[in-house]
Amino acid sequence: MTNIEVVVSDPAELGEGPVWSEAEQVLYWIDIDGKAVHRYNPSTGVDEHRATQARPGSLALTAEPGKLLMSTEHEIVWFDWASSAVVPFVTLEQQGAGIRMNDGRTDPAGRFIVGTMFEDTGAHKYVGSLHSVEANGRATALRRAVGVANGCAFDPERELMYWADTPTQQVLAWDYDAASGKRRNERVFFDYTTVEGKPDGACVDADGFYWSASVRGWALTRVAPDGTVDRRIDLPVELPTMPCFGGPNLDTLFVTSINTGDDDPASVTRRAGVAAGALLAIDLSAEGIQGRTDALFAGTHP
């Protein structure tokens, strides 16, 4: 049986964006609607947080520990964990247009790949984009007409980039050249209509398997490089949002979740009574599964 532990029980409103700092041996993660950046230390069990004035969407680490790149609302900013100071970096969307930052991570060369979405998902608008941000702040739109950009992850050995458009229930793949940032041959990697839930955040392990948070599906789905389901791990939360490998050996899978779902009390009791919005940790050491860390953002914090 897979060992799943609740490591932060105080629920986030909309937990997202976990990223493991190898230098600090801590997990940074965000609460979008709670407007906070969290830092969880597995060695002490302590979870701290810093308030943000706007909703964060995703994070990237830099070469300087505690100095983060953060997507928030319509722009990318620098965030200093120690002081909570924010320095603007690059604007990607029109302010006031109802489009906010969402899922993002660095590519193997240190660019920040970040997606956006129309914040009223009930409007079913495909006006989001997938952006690539260089070290100097130059931004390029990789894809337009996106519903909810999610699931961005990279397999450097196979030179692949994955991403998901949640409302379409599709995980897509590109052949991706990290040196140039160019991509080609977009195709469907995994059709989510074959499993319960919809695709949210994701990561790729050391063997090239794609781990997807199955939001509204009570599970994580591990998809093999050939696009077939390798396994599903049942979770005690209905709305998992994003997995991230961490720990000293990168064999712990941390999972964020949402506290705004419509879990019925009977289901919550059946799933061990874990509060929606909790941060989970899954020990995969006995199975020999390890992850990989994201590249540091190539730019320098001012």
C-alpha positions as CSV (number, residue, x, y, z in Angstrom):
1,M,0.0,0.0,0.0
2,T,1.3,3.5,-0.9
3,N,2.3,5.5,2.1
4,I,0.4,8.9,2.0
5,E,1.0,11.4,4.8
6,V,-0.7,14.7,5.5
7,V,2.3,17.0,6.2
8,V,0.4,20.3,6.3
9,S,-3.2,19.9,7.6
10,D,-4.1,23.6,7.8
11,P,-5.9,23.8,4.5
12,A,-4.9,26.2,1.7
13,E,-7.8,27.8,-0.2
14,L,-6.2,26.9,-3.5
15,G,-2.9,25.1,-3.0
16,E,-0.7,25.0,-6.1
17,G,2.8,25.3,-7.7
18,P,5.1,23.2,-5.5
19,V,8.8,23.4,-6.3
20,W,11.6,21.6,-4.4
21,S,14.7,23.6,-3.5
22,E,17.6,21.3,-3.5
23,A,19.9,23.9,-2.0
24,E,17.6,24.6,0.9
25,Q,16.0,21.1,1.2
26,V,12.5,22.8,1.5
27,L,9.4,22.9,-0.6
28,Y,8.0,26.2,-1.8
29,W,4.3,26.2,-2.7
30,I,1.5,28.7,-3.1
31,D,-2.0,29.4,-2.0
32,I,-3.5,31.2,-5.0
33,D,-6.8,32.4,-3.5
34,G,-5.2,32.7,0.0
35,K,-2.6,35.1,-1.5
36,A,0.4,33.4,0.1
37,V,3.7,31.8,-0.6
38,H,4.5,28.8,1.7
39,R,7.8,27.1,2.6
40,Y,7.6,23.6,4.1
41,N,10.7,22.1,5.7
42,P,10.3,18.2,5.9
43,S,13.2,17.9,8.4
44,T,11.3,20.0,11.0
45,G,7.7,19.6,9.8
46,V,7.4,23.4,9.9
47,D,5.3,25.2,7.2
48,E,5.8,29.0,7.1
49,H,4.1,31.4,4.8
50,R,4.4,35.0,3.5
51,A,1.4,37.0,2.4
52,T,1.3,38.4,-1.1
53,Q,-0.8,41.4,-2.2
54,A,-2.0,39.7,-5.4
55,R,-2.8,36.1,-6.3
56,P,0.3,34.1,-7.1
57,G,0.1,31.5,-9.9
58,S,3.4,29.6,-10.0
59,L,7.0,29.8,-8.8
60,A,10.5,29.2,-10.1
61,L,13.8,29.1,-8.2
62,T,16.8,31.2,-8.9
63,A,20.5,30.7,-8.2
64,E,20.1,32.6,-5.0
65,P,18.2,30.7,-2.3
66,G,15.0,32.4,-1.2
67,K,14.9,34.7,-4.2
68,L,12.0,33.5,-6.3
69,L,10.5,34.2,-9.7
70,M,6.7,34.4,-9.3
71,S,3.8,34.7,-11.7
72,T,1.0,36.7,-10.3
73,E,-2.2,38.1,-11.8
74,H,-1.2,39.5,-15.2
75,E,2.6,39.6,-14.8
76,I,5.9,38.0,-13.6
77,V,7.7,39.5,-10.6
78,W,10.6,38.8,-8.4
79,F,9.8,37.7,-4.8
80,D,12.2,37.8,-1.8
81,W,11.2,35.2,0.8
82,A,13.0,36.9,3.6
83,S,11.4,40.3,3.2
84,S,8.3,39.6,1.0
85,A,9.5,42.3,-1.3
86,V,8.2,42.2,-4.8
87,V,10.0,43.7,-7.8
88,P,8.1,43.8,-11.2
89,F,9.8,41.9,-14.1
90,V,7.6,41.5,-17.1
91,T,4.0,42.0,-18.0
92,L,2.4,39.2,-20.0
93,E,-1.3,39.9,-20.1
94,Q,-3.5,43.0,-20.1
95,Q,-4.4,44.2,-16.6
96,G,-8.1,44.1,-15.9
97,A,-8.9,41.7,-18.8
98,G,-9.9,38.9,-16.5
99,I,-6.9,36.7,-17.4
100,R,-4.6,35.5,-14.7
101,M,-1.4,33.6,-14.4
102,N,-1.6,29.9,-13.7
103,D,0.7,26.8,-14.0
104,G,4.4,27.3,-14.8
105,R,7.9,25.9,-14.5
106,T,11.4,26.3,-15.9
107,D,12.5,24.4,-19.0
108,P,15.8,22.6,-19.0
109,A,17.6,25.7,-20.2
110,G,16.2,27.9,-17.4
111,R,13.4,29.7,-19.3
112,F,10.2,30.2,-17.4
113,I,7.3,28.6,-19.2
114,V,4.0,29.9,-17.8
115,G,0.4,29.6,-18.8
116,T,-2.6,31.8,-18.3
117,M,-6.4,31.4,-18.0
118,F,-9.6,33.3,-17.9
119,E,-10.4,33.5,-14.2
120,D,-14.1,32.8,-14.6
121,T,-13.8,29.2,-15.8
122,G,-17.6,29.0,-16.0
123,A,-17.5,31.4,-19.0
124,H,-15.7,28.7,-21.0
125,K,-13.4,31.3,-22.7
126,Y,-10.3,30.1,-24.6
127,V,-8.4,33.3,-24.2
128,G,-5.4,32.1,-22.2
129,S,-1.9,31.7,-23.5
130,L,1.3,29.7,-22.9
131,H,4.3,32.1,-22.6
132,S,8.1,31.5,-22.6
133,V,10.1,34.1,-20.6
134,E,13.9,34.4,-21.2
135,A,16.5,35.4,-18.6
136,N,16.4,39.0,-19.8
137,G,12.6,39.2,-19.7
138,R,11.9,38.8,-23.3
139,A,8.7,36.9,-23.7
140,T,7.3,34.8,-26.6
141,A,3.8,33.3,-26.8
142,L,4.1,29.6,-27.5
143,R,0.4,29.0,-27.8
144,R,-2.8,31.1,-27.9
145,A,-6.5,30.2,-27.5
146,V,-5.9,28.2,-24.3
147,G,-8.7,27.4,-21.9
148,V,-6.8,26.7,-18.6
149,A,-3.0,26.2,-19.1
150,N,-1.8,23.4,-16.8
151,G,0.4,20.3,-16.5
152,C,3.7,21.9,-17.9
153,A,6.6,19.4,-17.5
154,F,9.7,18.4,-19.4
155,D,11.4,15.1,-20.3
156,P,15.0,16.3,-21.3
157,E,16.1,12.8,-22.3
158,R,13.4,12.5,-24.9
159,E,13.4,16.2,-25.7
160,L,9.7,16.6,-24.9
161,M,7.5,19.3,-23.4
162,Y,4.1,18.4,-22.0
163,W,1.3,20.6,-21.1
164,A,-2.5,20.3,-20.5
165,D,-5.5,22.3,-21.4
166,T,-7.8,21.3,-18.5
167,P,-11.2,21.9,-20.0
168,T,-10.3,20.0,-23.2
169,Q,-9.2,17.0,-21.1
170,Q,-6.1,16.6,-23.2
171,V,-2.5,16.4,-22.3
172,L,-0.4,17.6,-25.3
173,A,3.2,17.0,-26.2
174,W,5.7,18.9,-28.3
175,D,9.2,17.9,-29.5
176,Y,11.1,20.6,-27.7
177,D,14.7,21.8,-28.3
178,A,15.8,23.3,-25.0
179,A,18.8,25.1,-26.5
180,S,16.7,27.2,-28.8
181,G,13.3,27.0,-27.1
182,K,11.7,25.9,-30.3
183,R,8.9,23.3,-30.4
184,R,7.2,21.4,-33.1
185,N,4.8,18.5,-33.8
186,E,2.1,19.2,-31.3
187,R,0.0,16.1,-30.7
188,V,-2.2,14.5,-28.0
189,F,-0.1,12.6,-25.5
190,F,-2.9,11.5,-23.2
191,D,-6.7,11.6,-23.5
192,Y,-8.1,12.3,-20.0
193,T,-11.6,11.1,-20.9
194,T,-10.3,7.6,-20.3
195,V,-9.8,8.2,-16.6
196,E,-11.7,9.9,-13.8
197,G,-10.9,13.6,-13.3
198,K,-9.3,16.3,-15.4
199,P,-5.7,17.2,-16.0
200,D,-4.2,19.7,-13.6
201,G,-0.5,20.2,-12.6
202,A,2.1,17.6,-13.4
203,C,5.8,16.6,-13.2
204,V,8.0,14.0,-14.9
205,D,10.1,11.5,-13.0
206,A,13.6,10.3,-13.6
207,D,12.3,7.5,-15.9
208,G,10.3,9.9,-18.1
209,F,6.9,9.0,-16.7
210,Y,4.4,11.9,-16.5
211,W,2.6,12.3,-13.1
212,S,-0.7,14.2,-13.5
213,A,-2.9,15.5,-10.7
214,S,-6.4,14.3,-11.6
215,V,-8.5,17.1,-10.2
216,R,-12.0,16.0,-9.3
217,G,-10.7,12.5,-9.7
218,W,-9.3,11.8,-6.2
219,A,-6.0,10.5,-7.7
220,L,-2.6,11.0,-9.3
221,T,-2.2,9.4,-12.7
222,R,1.2,8.1,-13.8
223,V,1.4,8.0,-17.6
224,A,4.2,6.0,-19.4
225,P,6.2,7.7,-22.2
226,D,4.1,5.8,-24.7
227,G,0.9,7.5,-23.4
228,T,-0.5,4.5,-21.6
229,V,-1.6,4.6,-17.9
230,D,1.0,3.0,-15.7
231,R,-0.8,3.4,-12.4
232,R,-3.3,5.5,-10.4
233,I,-2.7,6.4,-6.8
234,D,-5.9,7.1,-4.9
235,L,-5.7,10.2,-2.7
236,P,-7.8,11.4,0.3
237,V,-8.6,14.7,-1.5
238,E,-11.0,15.2,-4.4
239,L,-9.1,18.1,-5.9
240,P,-5.3,17.5,-6.1
241,T,-3.7,20.2,-8.1
242,M,0.0,19.5,-8.7
243,P,2.7,16.9,-7.7
244,C,6.4,17.7,-7.1
245,F,9.2,15.3,-6.3
246,G,11.4,16.3,-3.3
247,G,13.2,15.1,-0.2
248,P,16.9,14.3,0.0
249,N,16.7,11.5,-2.5
250,L,13.9,13.0,-4.6
251,D,11.7,10.0,-3.8
252,T,8.9,11.9,-2.0
253,L,6.0,13.1,-4.0
254,F,4.4,16.2,-2.6
255,V,0.9,17.1,-3.7
256,T,-1.1,20.3,-3.2
257,S,-4.9,20.5,-3.2
258,I,-7.9,22.8,-3.3
259,N,-10.2,23.6,-0.4
260,T,-13.1,25.0,-2.5
261,G,-14.6,21.8,-3.9
262,D,-18.0,20.3,-3.2
263,D,-16.8,17.2,-1.4
264,D,-19.8,15.5,0.3
265,P,-19.3,14.6,4.0
266,A,-19.7,10.9,3.3
267,S,-16.8,10.9,0.8
268,V,-14.6,12.9,3.1
269,T,-15.2,10.3,5.9
270,R,-14.5,7.5,3.5
271,R,-11.3,9.1,2.4
272,A,-9.9,9.3,6.0
273,G,-11.4,12.7,6.8
274,V,-8.4,14.6,5.3
275,A,-9.2,18.3,4.9
276,A,-9.4,19.5,1.3
277,G,-6.6,21.9,0.8
278,A,-4.0,19.9,2.7
279,L,-0.4,19.3,1.5
280,L,0.3,15.6,1.1
281,A,3.5,13.6,0.9
282,I,3.8,10.2,-0.8
283,D,6.8,8.0,0.0
284,L,7.9,6.2,-3.1
285,S,11.3,5.1,-1.9
286,A,10.3,1.5,-1.5
287,E,9.3,1.4,-5.2
288,G,12.6,2.9,-6.5
289,I,10.8,5.8,-8.1
290,Q,12.7,9.1,-8.1
291,G,12.0,12.5,-9.6
292,R,14.2,15.3,-10.9
293,T,14.6,18.9,-9.9
294,D,13.6,21.8,-12.1
295,A,16.3,24.0,-13.6
296,L,16.9,27.3,-11.9
297,F,15.6,30.3,-13.7
298,A,18.4,31.7,-15.9
299,G,17.9,35.3,-14.9
300,T,19.3,37.0,-11.9
301,H,17.2,38.5,-9.0
302,P,17.8,42.3,-8.9
